């Protein structure tokens, strides 16, 4: 299950290698050769010492005859690692020699400070073989809320949601994200849905699941990830949410979708306890969640 085992951007590159062409063209203004298809491929880079460097993800852009036209290596870096100054060169040099093709190195850094550190490291090459890594951060990825764009580029809208997961504006993307999943068909959508859940912060993930449950009416989430999420969420919080909505339902108080979504996305036990006490006497659901 790619979404649960890999870094989300890497999982997306494996699900849709064309995402790399979009990133190179739109974030770095780099023209990708006209290609017939893409394919993901893993290559182990051997050196004389008994050690293998594993590239995180590698995409080949190929012509009609399946001959590689361009290779792209994708790595995710969350911290500073000075050894990358040489191992990244090893990746690129090996690919270019092995496949007789130009190779680009794309690096995703969730932390802008880490991204700046890597960029600075490669600006001072001295007499060493130069390397130009294409480093990007969440701020470089646009927020995609347009339904038509999302349907045309599902992997892009998933990456966009992950990059903007800490921002309140991510909720504006939910309708487009849902349509992107629907356009994939149920079997492929499950894989993308798992990437969304793996990449979103806890608060945004809860709001997204509430949106899917209350607005779309069903979940794409695969059974293994559903079980994993259940293990990490306290049973008490789930019970409190059910209790708040159950009391309102029992008393015949209508619950608008916006209120239901807010209750279902709440993980704060103290807040849920307040809402439960209000639900016992509230005449309208909005009074339960008032400030």
C-alpha positions in Angstrom: 0.0 0.0 0.0 2.0 3.0 -1.2 0.3 5.6 0.9 1.1 3.9 4.2 4.7 2.8 3.5 6.3 5.7 1.6 6.7 9.4 2.0 3.5 10.9 0.4 5.3 12.7 -2.5 7.2 9.5 -3.3 4.0 7.4 -3.2 2.3 9.9 -5.6 5.3 9.8 -8.0 4.9 6.0 -8.1 1.2 6.2 -8.6 1.4 8.8 -11.3 4.9 9.4 -12.7 3.6 12.2 -14.9 3.5 14.3 -11.7 7.2 14.7 -12.1 6.8 16.4 -15.5 4.4 18.9 -14.0 6.8 19.7 -11.2 9.7 20.2 -13.5 7.8 22.3 -15.9 5.8 24.4 -13.5 8.1 24.9 -10.5 11.4 25.0 -12.3 10.5 26.0 -15.8 12.4 23.0 -17.2 11.1 21.6 -20.5 10.6 17.9 -20.4 11.3 16.2 -23.8 8.2 15.2 -25.8 7.5 11.7 -24.4 5.1 8.9 -25.2 4.8 7.4 -21.7 6.4 7.3 -18.3 7.3 4.5 -16.0 8.6 4.2 -12.5 11.8 2.3 -12.0 14.1 1.5 -9.1 17.8 1.3 -9.6 20.4 0.3 -7.0 23.6 2.3 -7.2 26.6 0.1 -6.3 30.0 1.4 -5.2 33.2 -0.5 -4.4 32.6 -0.6 -0.7 30.0 -3.2 0.3 27.1 -0.7 0.3 24.1 0.0 -1.9 22.6 3.5 -2.2 18.8 3.2 -2.9 17.2 6.0 -4.8 13.9 6.9 -3.2 12.0 7.1 -6.5 13.0 7.2 -10.1 10.9 8.0 -13.1 11.8 7.4 -16.8 10.3 9.5 -19.6 10.3 7.2 -22.7 9.6 7.5 -26.4 7.2 5.2 -28.3 9.9 2.5 -28.4 10.3 2.6 -24.6 13.7 4.2 -25.0 14.5 6.6 -22.0 14.6 10.3 -22.9 15.0 11.7 -19.4 15.4 10.2 -15.9 14.2 11.9 -12.8 15.2 11.0 -9.2 12.9 12.1 -6.4 14.0 12.3 -2.8 12.3 13.6 0.3 14.5 15.3 2.9 13.3 16.3 6.4 16.7 17.0 7.9 20.2 18.1 7.0 22.6 15.4 5.7 25.9 16.5 4.4 26.6 13.1 2.8 24.0 14.0 0.2 26.5 16.3 -1.4 28.2 13.2 -2.8 25.6 10.5 -2.8 23.2 12.6 -5.0 26.0 13.0 -7.5 26.4 9.2 -7.5 22.7 8.7 -8.2 22.7 11.1 -11.2 26.1 10.0 -12.6 25.1 6.3 -12.4 21.8 6.8 -14.1 23.3 8.9 -16.9 26.0 6.3 -17.5 23.7 3.3 -17.2 20.9 4.6 -19.3 22.8 7.0 -21.6 20.2 9.7 -20.7 20.2 13.1 -18.9 19.0 12.8 -15.3 17.4 15.4 -13.0 17.4 15.3 -9.2 14.2 16.7 -7.5 14.2 17.1 -3.8 11.2 17.8 -1.6 11.9 19.5 1.7 8.8 20.0 4.0 10.9 22.5 6.0 11.9 25.7 4.1 15.0 26.1 6.3 16.2 22.6 5.3 15.6 23.5 1.6 17.7 26.6 1.9 20.5 24.6 3.6 20.6 22.2 0.7 20.5 24.9 -1.9 23.4 26.8 -0.2 25.4 23.6 0.0 25.3 23.1 -3.7 26.1 26.7 -4.6 29.6 26.3 -3.3 30.9 23.3 -5.3 34.6 24.5 -5.6 36.4 22.3 -8.0 34.1 19.4 -7.5 31.7 18.0 -10.1 28.7 20.4 -10.0 25.2 19.2 -9.4 22.0 21.2 -9.7 19.3 19.7 -7.5 15.8 21.0 -8.0 14.7 21.7 -4.5 11.1 22.6 -3.6 9.0 23.1 -0.5 5.2 23.1 0.3 5.1 26.8 -0.4 6.1 26.2 -4.0 3.1 24.0 -4.7 0.0 26.0 -5.5 -3.3 25.4 -3.7 -5.5 23.6 -6.2 -9.3 24.1 -5.6 -10.4 24.0 -9.2 -12.4 20.9 -9.9 -11.4 20.6 -13.6 -7.7 20.9 -12.7 -8.2 18.3 -10.0 -9.9 15.8 -12.4 -7.1 16.3 -14.9 -4.3 16.0 -12.4 -5.4 13.9 -9.4 -1.8 13.4 -8.1 -1.2 17.2 -8.2 -4.3 18.0 -6.1 -3.3 15.3 -3.6 0.2 16.8 -3.3 -1.3 20.3 -3.0 -3.6 19.2 -0.1 -0.6 17.6 1.7 1.5 20.7 1.2 -1.2 23.0 2.5 -2.5 20.7 5.2 -1.5 23.1 8.0 -3.4 26.0 6.5 -7.1 26.7 7.0 -7.5 27.1 3.3 -7.0 23.4 2.8 -10.7 22.9 3.5 -11.5 24.8 0.3 -9.8 22.1 -1.6 -11.9 19.2 -0.3 -14.6 19.3 -3.0 -11.9 19.3 -5.8 -10.0 16.6 -4.0 -13.2 14.4 -3.7 -13.8 14.9 -7.5 -10.2 14.0 -8.3 -10.7 10.7 -6.4 -14.0 10.0 -8.1 -12.3 10.5 -11.5 -9.8 7.7 -10.7 -12.4 4.9 -10.1 -12.8 3.2 -6.8 -9.8 0.8 -7.0 -7.2 3.5 -7.8 -8.9 6.0 -5.6 -8.2 3.9 -2.5 -4.5 4.2 -3.1 -4.6 8.0 -3.5 -7.0 8.3 -0.5 -4.5 6.5 1.7 -1.8 9.0 0.5 -4.0 11.8 1.6 -4.5 10.4 5.0 -0.8 9.6 5.4 0.2 13.1 4.4 -2.4 15.4 6.1 -1.8 16.6 9.7 -4.2 15.1 12.3 -6.6 18.1 12.4 -6.9 18.4 8.7 -7.2 14.7 8.3 -10.1 14.6 10.7 -11.9 17.4 8.9 -11.3 15.7 5.5 -12.7 12.4 6.8 -15.7 14.2 8.2 -16.2 15.9 4.8 -16.1 12.6 3.0 -18.4 10.9 5.4 -21.1 13.6 5.6 -20.8 15.2 2.2 -19.7 12.5 -0.2 -21.4 9.7 1.9 -18.7 7.0 1.8 -15.0 6.4 2.3 -12.3 5.3 -0.1 -9.9 4.4 2.7 -8.5 0.9 2.5 -9.1 -1.5 5.3 -5.5 -1.7 6.6 -5.2 2.1 7.0 -8.7 2.2 8.6 -7.5 -0.2 11.2 -4.3 1.7 11.7 -6.2 5.0 12.3 -8.4 3.3 14.8 -5.4 2.2 16.8 -4.1 5.8 17.1 -7.4 7.4 18.0 -8.6 7.1 21.6 -11.9 5.2 21.9 -13.1 7.8 24.3 -13.0 10.6 21.6 -14.9 8.5 19.1 -17.5 7.7 21.8 -17.9 11.3 22.8 -18.5 12.4 19.2 -21.2 9.7 18.8 -22.7 10.7 22.1 -23.0 14.4 21.1 -24.8 13.5 17.8 -26.8 10.7 19.4 -28.3 13.0 22.0 -29.3 15.6 19.5 -30.8 12.9 17.3 -32.7 11.4 20.2 -34.1 14.8 21.1 -35.2 15.5 17.5 -32.8 18.4 17.1 -31.9 18.7 13.4 -28.1 18.7 12.8 -26.9 20.7 9.7 -24.0 19.2 7.8 -21.6 21.9 8.9 -22.3 21.2 12.6 -22.0 17.5 12.1 -18.7 17.9 10.3 -17.3 20.0 13.2 -18.4 17.5 15.8 -16.9 14.6 13.8 -13.6 16.3 13.3 -13.1 17.2 16.9 -10.5 15.2 18.9 -10.4 17.5 22.0 -12.0 15.5 24.8 -12.6 18.6 27.0 -14.4 20.3 24.1 -16.5 17.2 23.3 -17.5 17.0 27.0 -18.8 20.7 26.9 -20.7 20.0 23.7 -22.3 16.8 25.1 -23.6 18.8 28.1 -25.0 21.5 25.8 -26.6 18.8 23.6 -28.8 17.8 26.5 -30.7 21.2 26.5 -29.9 22.8 23.2 -32.9 23.6 20.9 -30.8 24.2 17.8 -27.6 22.3 17.0 -25.6 25.5 16.4 -25.9 26.3 20.2 -23.9 23.1 20.9 -20.8 24.3 19.2 -21.0 28.0 19.8 -17.8 29.7 21.0 
